[in-house]
Amino acid sequence: MLIVDTKCWADNIRLIYNEQNDTLSNNFGVETRVPGWGETSSIEELDPSLPGHASGVFLKMVEALVKAGLVRGKTVRGAPYDFRYAASSAQGAEFTENLRLLIEDTAKATGRRVSLISHSMGCLQTQYLLKKQPQEWKDNFVERWIPIAGPWAGSVKELRLHASGDNQGVPLVSSLSIREEQRSYETNFWLMPMPRWFGNQTLVSTSSRNYSAQDYDAFFEDIGFKAGKQLFRRVAELTSDAEPPGVEVLCLYSLGVDTPASLSYGSEGFDKQPDVVNGDGDGTVNAMSLKLCDRWKGPRATAERFANVTHAGMITDDAVIQRILDTLGKGAAPLNFTELFV
């Protein structure tokens, strides 16, 4: 079987965690940048050189909005970010502040409040931003928020990533070869199943014990990654309360796709991929997590459910895009995107 060697790439992109200082940074000698701030180029396609728009992300949605009359870089803007850092890091805090300023600048330049559209982990980034702003600021600058496929309480898939690596369905990549790199991302702890919502249900089992979301200290000890205990504590309270954001909301998500609900490891331990028991969700995020925004329903919040659309498919689905266009309507407020392709 042909296996792609990802060792060099994984070593370059992984983060270094300084346990003494409780800080995260790039690997030694590595510099990174996030291109296209305020523009849409880097959120439309990951690699525009690929034929047939094979790496398209928000491309179809942006094109629909431009066709409806909005303008790239002016009334349709992007807020790309380094997907490795959560809001608890210095890098994440810088993104949150830059996003706040981008929203203000866009509102002032257009004379209209801003509509926010986010997908996946971008929903957590946006939720954190809104949570930190006073109500007066939200009233002045935010018209509405449309979160798509938000992992409000996390995802069981993240536990496989920490335990045995996850090649995201790419058969030529060895999951074990990228496990250390994936464990280093602060965001892969932010996306874990949150204890207050997943309770005591068994999420991971082995021949010797079961693990729930209440057992993360033991889980990280047993998978041989003790630093995971502190890395999880850094992010555990960022957005896990899933409280209403204080703005008008249209929350969109999909159910009906097989989604990992529990993982079972045999006698060979965590170096082998687990047997997976599926439940409901969008293929990435579990149903319970997606449905937490149902709690916000009221005069200022609506949640709408789609069927059999995958997590990534939610931002290219024709019905989802049309629902967004209908919500914005003619003469819609300028938009801001925060997005991460998981």
C-alpha positions as CSV (number, residue, x, y, z in Angstrom):
1,M,0.0,0.0,0.0
2,L,1.3,3.4,-0.9
3,I,1.7,5.8,2.0
4,V,2.4,9.5,1.6
5,D,5.3,10.7,3.8
6,T,4.0,13.7,5.7
7,K,6.7,13.8,8.3
8,C,8.3,17.1,7.1
9,W,5.0,18.9,6.7
10,A,3.7,17.7,10.0
11,D,6.9,18.8,11.8
12,N,6.7,22.3,10.2
13,I,3.1,23.0,11.0
14,R,2.9,21.6,14.5
15,L,2.8,23.9,17.5
16,I,5.2,23.8,20.4
17,Y,3.7,23.9,23.8
18,N,5.7,25.4,26.6
19,E,4.2,23.8,29.7
20,Q,6.1,26.0,32.1
21,N,4.9,29.3,30.5
22,D,1.6,27.8,29.3
23,T,2.2,29.2,25.8
24,L,2.0,28.0,22.2
25,S,4.1,29.0,19.3
26,N,5.3,27.8,15.9
27,N,8.0,25.2,15.6
28,F,11.6,26.5,15.7
29,G,12.5,28.3,12.5
30,V,9.0,28.4,11.2
31,E,7.1,31.5,10.3
32,T,3.5,31.6,9.2
33,R,1.1,34.3,7.9
34,V,-2.6,34.5,7.1
35,P,-3.1,36.1,3.7
36,G,-6.1,38.1,2.5
37,W,-7.3,39.9,5.6
38,G,-10.6,41.7,4.8
39,E,-10.7,40.1,1.3
40,T,-12.4,36.9,0.2
41,S,-9.6,35.3,-1.8
42,S,-8.3,33.0,0.9
43,I,-11.7,31.9,2.1
44,E,-13.0,31.2,-1.3
45,E,-10.4,28.6,-2.3
46,L,-7.6,27.0,-0.4
47,D,-5.5,26.6,-3.6
48,P,-6.8,28.4,-6.6
49,S,-4.3,26.6,-8.8
50,L,-6.1,23.3,-8.5
51,P,-8.3,22.6,-11.6
52,G,-12.1,22.6,-11.3
53,H,-12.0,24.6,-8.0
54,A,-11.2,21.4,-6.2
55,S,-10.2,23.3,-3.0
56,G,-13.2,25.6,-3.0
57,V,-14.6,26.5,0.4
58,F,-16.8,29.7,0.5
59,L,-16.4,30.2,-3.3
60,K,-19.9,29.2,-4.3
61,M,-21.5,31.3,-1.5
62,V,-19.4,34.4,-2.2
63,E,-20.2,34.1,-5.9
64,A,-23.9,34.0,-5.1
65,L,-23.6,37.1,-2.9
66,V,-21.7,39.0,-5.5
67,K,-24.3,38.0,-8.1
68,A,-26.9,39.4,-5.7
69,G,-25.2,42.8,-5.8
70,L,-22.5,42.8,-3.1
71,V,-18.8,43.6,-3.8
72,R,-15.8,41.6,-2.8
73,G,-13.5,43.4,-0.4
74,K,-16.2,46.1,0.3
75,T,-19.6,44.6,1.2
76,V,-18.4,41.0,1.3
77,R,-15.3,40.7,3.4
78,G,-13.3,37.8,4.9
79,A,-11.6,37.2,8.2
80,P,-9.3,34.2,7.7
81,Y,-7.3,33.0,10.7
82,D,-4.7,30.5,11.7
83,F,-6.8,27.4,12.4
84,R,-4.3,26.1,15.0
85,Y,-5.0,28.7,17.7
86,A,-8.0,29.1,19.9
87,A,-9.1,32.3,21.5
88,S,-7.2,31.5,24.7
89,S,-3.7,32.0,23.1
90,A,-2.0,35.4,22.4
91,Q,-2.4,34.7,18.7
92,G,-6.1,33.9,19.1
93,A,-6.7,37.0,21.2
94,E,-5.0,39.1,18.4
95,F,-7.4,37.6,15.9
96,T,-10.4,38.4,18.1
97,E,-9.3,42.0,18.4
98,N,-8.6,42.3,14.6
99,L,-12.1,40.8,13.9
100,R,-13.7,43.4,16.2
101,L,-11.9,46.2,14.3
102,L,-12.8,44.8,10.9
103,I,-16.5,44.7,11.8
104,E,-16.3,48.3,13.1
105,D,-14.4,49.5,10.0
106,T,-16.8,47.8,7.6
107,A,-19.8,49.3,9.4
108,K,-18.3,52.7,9.3
109,A,-17.2,52.5,5.7
110,T,-20.6,51.3,4.5
111,G,-22.9,53.1,6.9
112,R,-24.7,49.9,7.7
113,R,-24.4,47.3,10.4
114,V,-22.6,44.1,9.6
115,S,-24.1,40.6,9.0
116,L,-21.8,37.8,10.2
117,I,-21.6,34.4,8.5
118,S,-19.5,31.7,10.0
119,H,-19.0,28.0,9.5
120,S,-17.8,25.2,11.8
121,M,-15.0,26.4,14.1
122,G,-15.6,29.9,12.8
123,C,-18.8,29.7,14.8
124,L,-16.9,29.3,18.0
125,Q,-14.5,32.2,17.1
126,T,-17.5,34.4,16.4
127,Q,-19.4,33.3,19.5
128,Y,-16.4,34.1,21.6
129,L,-16.1,37.6,20.0
130,L,-19.8,38.3,20.7
131,K,-19.5,37.0,24.2
132,K,-16.8,39.5,25.0
133,Q,-18.5,42.6,23.6
134,P,-20.9,44.8,25.5
135,Q,-24.5,44.8,24.3
136,E,-24.1,48.4,23.1
137,W,-21.3,47.4,20.7
138,K,-23.4,44.6,19.3
139,D,-26.4,46.8,18.9
140,N,-24.3,49.4,17.1
141,F,-22.3,47.2,14.7
142,V,-24.0,43.8,14.2
143,E,-27.1,43.3,12.1
144,R,-27.4,39.6,12.5
145,W,-25.3,36.4,12.8
146,I,-25.7,33.3,10.6
147,P,-23.7,30.4,12.1
148,I,-23.6,27.3,10.0
149,A,-22.8,23.8,11.4
150,G,-21.6,25.1,14.7
151,P,-19.8,22.6,17.0
152,W,-21.3,24.2,20.1
153,A,-20.5,21.4,22.4
154,G,-17.7,19.8,20.5
155,S,-17.4,16.6,18.5
156,V,-16.6,13.0,19.4
157,K,-14.3,12.7,16.3
158,E,-11.8,14.9,18.1
159,L,-11.1,12.1,20.6
160,R,-10.0,9.8,17.8
161,L,-7.6,12.5,16.6
162,H,-5.9,12.7,20.0
163,A,-5.9,9.0,20.6
164,S,-4.8,7.5,17.3
165,G,-4.6,10.4,14.8
166,D,-7.1,11.1,12.0
167,N,-6.2,11.2,8.4
168,Q,-9.6,12.8,7.6
169,G,-10.4,10.0,5.1
170,V,-7.2,10.4,3.0
171,P,-6.1,6.8,2.6
172,L,-2.5,7.6,1.5
173,V,-1.8,9.4,4.8
174,S,-0.9,7.4,7.9
175,S,-3.0,8.7,10.8
176,L,-0.2,7.9,13.2
177,S,2.2,10.0,11.2
178,I,0.2,13.2,11.9
179,R,-1.0,12.4,15.4
180,E,1.6,14.5,17.2
181,E,1.0,17.4,14.9
182,Q,-2.8,17.2,15.4
183,R,-2.4,17.0,19.1
184,S,-0.4,20.2,19.1
185,Y,-3.3,22.4,17.8
186,E,-5.0,24.4,20.5
187,T,-8.2,24.3,18.5
188,N,-8.3,20.5,18.6
189,F,-9.0,20.8,22.3
190,W,-11.6,23.6,21.8
191,L,-13.5,21.1,19.6
192,M,-13.5,18.2,22.1
193,P,-16.8,17.1,23.6
194,M,-17.6,19.5,26.4
195,P,-18.2,17.8,29.8
196,R,-21.2,19.9,30.7
197,W,-23.1,18.7,27.7
198,F,-21.8,15.2,27.0
199,G,-22.1,14.2,30.7
200,N,-21.1,10.7,31.7
201,Q,-21.9,8.9,28.4
202,T,-19.1,6.6,27.2
203,L,-17.3,8.2,24.4
204,V,-14.1,6.0,24.3
205,S,-13.7,2.4,25.5
206,T,-10.9,0.0,25.7
207,S,-10.5,-3.5,27.1
208,S,-9.7,-2.1,30.5
209,R,-11.9,1.0,31.0
210,N,-14.4,3.5,29.6
211,Y,-13.9,7.2,29.2
212,S,-16.5,9.9,29.3
213,A,-16.1,13.7,28.9
214,Q,-15.6,13.7,32.7
215,D,-12.5,11.5,32.4
216,Y,-10.1,13.6,30.3
217,D,-7.3,13.6,32.8
218,A,-7.2,9.8,32.7
219,F,-7.8,9.7,29.0
220,F,-4.7,11.9,28.3
221,E,-2.6,10.0,30.7
222,D,-3.5,6.7,29.1
223,I,-2.9,7.8,25.5
224,G,0.5,9.0,26.5
225,F,-0.1,12.8,26.1
226,K,-0.1,14.3,29.6
227,A,0.1,17.9,28.3
228,G,-3.4,17.4,26.9
229,K,-4.8,17.9,30.4
230,Q,-3.6,21.5,30.6
231,L,-4.2,22.2,26.9
232,F,-7.9,21.2,27.4
233,R,-8.2,23.4,30.5
234,R,-7.0,26.4,28.5
235,V,-10.1,26.3,26.3
236,A,-12.7,24.4,28.3
237,E,-14.6,27.6,29.4
238,L,-14.2,29.7,26.3
239,T,-17.6,29.1,24.7
240,S,-18.9,25.9,26.4
241,D,-21.8,27.8,28.1
242,A,-23.4,28.2,24.7
243,E,-25.3,31.2,25.9
244,P,-27.4,33.4,23.5
245,P,-25.1,35.8,21.8
246,G,-27.2,38.9,22.1
247,V,-27.8,39.5,18.4
248,E,-30.3,38.4,15.8
249,V,-29.4,34.8,14.9
250,L,-30.3,32.4,12.1
251,C,-28.6,29.1,13.1
252,L,-28.3,26.5,10.3
253,Y,-27.3,22.9,10.7
254,S,-28.0,19.5,9.2
255,L,-28.8,16.0,10.6
256,G,-29.2,12.6,9.0
257,V,-25.5,11.8,8.3
258,D,-23.7,9.0,10.1
259,T,-21.4,10.7,12.7
260,P,-19.0,9.0,15.2
261,A,-20.7,8.8,18.6
262,S,-18.3,6.4,20.4
263,L,-14.9,4.8,19.8
264,S,-13.8,1.3,20.8
265,Y,-10.1,0.4,21.0
266,G,-9.0,-3.2,21.2
267,S,-6.1,-4.9,22.9
268,E,-3.6,-3.3,20.5
269,G,-4.1,0.0,22.2
270,F,-4.3,3.5,20.8
271,D,-1.9,3.0,17.9
272,K,-4.6,1.3,15.9
273,Q,-7.7,2.9,14.5
274,P,-10.9,2.3,16.6
275,D,-14.1,0.6,15.8
276,V,-16.7,3.4,15.5
277,V,-20.3,3.4,16.5
278,N,-22.2,6.1,14.6
279,G,-25.0,8.3,15.7
280,D,-26.9,11.2,14.2
281,G,-25.2,14.4,13.1
282,D,-23.6,16.0,10.0
283,G,-20.7,13.5,9.6
284,T,-18.4,15.7,11.8
285,V,-20.4,17.2,14.6
286,N,-22.9,15.2,16.7
287,A,-26.6,16.1,16.7
288,M,-26.7,17.2,20.3
289,S,-23.9,19.6,19.8
290,L,-25.4,21.0,16.6
291,K,-28.8,21.4,18.2
292,L,-27.6,23.5,21.2
293,C,-28.5,26.7,19.3
294,D,-32.1,25.6,19.4
295,R,-32.0,26.9,23.0
296,W,-31.7,30.4,21.6
297,K,-35.1,30.3,19.9
298,G,-37.1,33.4,20.5
299,P,-37.9,36.9,19.0
300,R,-34.2,37.3,18.0
301,A,-33.2,33.8,17.2
302,T,-34.2,31.1,14.7
303,A,-32.7,27.6,14.2
304,E,-33.4,25.7,10.9
305,R,-32.5,22.1,10.2
306,F,-31.5,20.6,6.9
307,A,-31.4,16.9,6.1
308,N,-28.5,14.7,4.9
309,V,-26.1,17.6,4.1
310,T,-22.6,17.0,5.3
311,H,-20.6,19.3,7.6
312,A,-18.5,20.7,4.7
313,G,-21.4,20.5,2.3
314,M,-23.4,23.0,4.3
315,I,-21.5,26.0,2.7
316,T,-22.0,24.7,-0.8
317,D,-25.5,23.4,-0.6
318,D,-27.9,25.3,-2.9
319,A,-30.8,25.3,-0.4
320,V,-28.5,26.6,2.4
321,I,-27.2,29.4,0.2
322,Q,-30.7,30.3,-1.0
323,R,-31.8,30.5,2.7
324,I,-29.0,32.9,3.4
325,L,-29.9,35.1,0.4
326,D,-33.5,35.1,1.5
327,T,-32.5,36.2,5.0
328,L,-30.3,39.0,3.8
329,G,-32.8,40.2,1.2
330,K,-32.4,43.1,-1.2
331,G,-30.0,45.8,0.0
332,A,-28.5,43.4,2.6
333,A,-26.0,44.7,5.2
334,P,-22.3,44.1,4.4
335,L,-21.1,40.6,5.4
336,N,-18.1,39.3,7.3
337,F,-16.9,35.7,7.1
338,T,-15.1,33.7,9.7
339,E,-14.5,30.2,8.4
340,L,-12.3,27.1,9.0
341,F,-12.4,24.1,6.7
342,V,-12.2,21.1,9.0
